[in-house]
Amino acid sequence: EASRLIREYPKPTIAAVHGYGVGGGCGLALTCDFRVGDQTTRMGITAARLGIIYGPDACRALLEQVGLANAKRILFSGQIFPAEACRDFGLIDRLAPDSALDGAKALAREFLASAPLTVGGTKRILNALARGEERELGGEIQALIDQAFNSEDYREGQRAFKEKRRPQFRGR
């Protein structure tokens, strides 16, 4: 349930992985939209070394993030991988030069400059597409699109573009 709530949270979620993100820690990071690591980051899923099988939701999150061949390598080997390998596999999206937390904060600042309704609506649509739910959620998706087009933020974005300045979005 916690993983579902994180995945469905309407704002971008970012995991800062400093040190070990193994097993459940790796799974929790995978529920986030983005993962930032640093040179201390070590990640993996050691289920094969424990004699357990991860369920479909956890396997799906890994598969969606790293692809089939890398998911098999991670799950079949039970290895814990260093930061560079995690970046190469796609377990982490960014490798911060100093600290994972500083890198995650920098990424968050990038998103904070964007229109909140656009970010939240786009996240919902992309998640629906990734799960093949776009048809059943069609009405909800259209409502998100309409809400953005009718928002104060849309009008602010247009004004800012014409005035050649940064928009000041308010999520309304």
N, C-alpha and C positions, 0 to 999 in steps of 0.2 A: 504493500500500500504506500509506503514511504517513497519507493522508487517511482511509482505511478504519479504521485503528487509532485515530485520534482520534475518529471518529464512534462507534465501538463501545466506547470507553473507558467503564467503568461509572460513572464519576463525572462531574459536570458539568464541561464545559470552557468556558473563557472566554477570548476573544481581547481583548487590550488593544491597540487600534489608535491609535498616536500617530504622526502624520505620514502618510506615504503607505502605503496598502495597495492596490497596483495589480497586476493580472494574477494571478500566482501567490500574491502576498501576500493579495489579496482572496479567492482560492480557498481558501487556508489558513484564513483567518478564517471563511469560510463553513462549513468542516468542524466548527467549534466549535459548541457549543450556544448560546452567547451571544457578542455582540460589543459592546464598550464603546469609545466614541471620545471625543475631546475636540475643542476648537476647531481643533486642528492637523490633524485627520483629513481625509484626501482619499482617496477610493476609486473604483475603476472597473476595467473590464476592457477593455484596448485592442486586443483581438484583431482587430477590424474595421479598425484602422489599421495592422495588421501583415500582414494577408492570411492569417490562420490561423483555424481553427474549433476551439473548445473541444469536448472529448469529452462523451459523455452524462453521466458522473458529475459533472463540474464544472457542466454546464448544469443538471442535476437539483438540485444543491445551491443554485444561484442561484434557480432556479424555485421551489423549496420555500420559500425565505426571502423572496423579494420579490414573487412572483406573476408571471403570464405577461406582462402589459403592461410592468411595470417591468423584467423580465428582458430583454425585447426592446429596450426603450429603452437599457438599460445595454450590451447586446451589440452592437446595431446602430450606436450612436453612437460607441462607443469613447472616450467622454468620461471624464474624471476629475472626480468630483463633490465639492463641499464637504461638511463635516460635517452641516449641517442637511439637505441633500438626502439624504445617506446615511441619516440617521435617518428622514426621510419615506418613502424607498423601503423601508426595513427592512434595509438593509445593516448598520446598527448598531442595537442594541436600546436603548442608553442613551447619552446625551451627557453625560459627566461635566463638572461645572463647572470643575474644576481640571486633573486629569490622567487619561488613560485608565487608567493603572495603578491609581491610587487608586480610580477608579470600579469597576474589575474586582475589586479587593480587597474593596470594600464589598459587591458582589454576592455574592462568594464567602462572606463572613461570613453573609449571609442563608441560604445553603444549608447552611452548617456547623451551623446550629441545628436542622436537620431530621434525621430518622432516615436513616442511610446506606443501609440495605437498601431503604427506601421510595424514596429518590431513585434509586438504581441500578436497581431493578426497574422503576420507572415510566419511566425513560429507555429501558430496553430495550423495554418495551411500546409506548411512543409511537413509537420508531424502527421497530418492526415494523409498526405500524399505518400509518405514513407510507409504507412501502414495500410494503404489501399482503401482508405475510408472517405475519400473525397466525395463520392456520390452520396453516401448516407449522411454526410455532414454538409451537403450542398447549401441548405438553407442557412445554417450557421456561418458558413464561409461567406456567402453573399452578404449577410448582415454585417460581418466584420469589414468587408470591402466598402459597403455603403456607409458605415459609421465613419470610416477614415475619410471618404470623400466629402462627408457632411460636417467634418470637424473644424474646430478653430485652428488646430494644428495645420490642416491642409491649407487654409487661407493664409496662415502665418508663413508657411513654406513658400507659397506663391509670392507673397509680398517680399520676403527676404531674398528670393531669387531675383526679382525685379530690381530691388535696391542693392543688390550685390553685397549682402551681409549674411552673417550666420543666423539661422532661425532660432527663435527662443520657444521651444515646444513646451506645452503644459499637460499634454495627455488628455485634451478635451477637444 
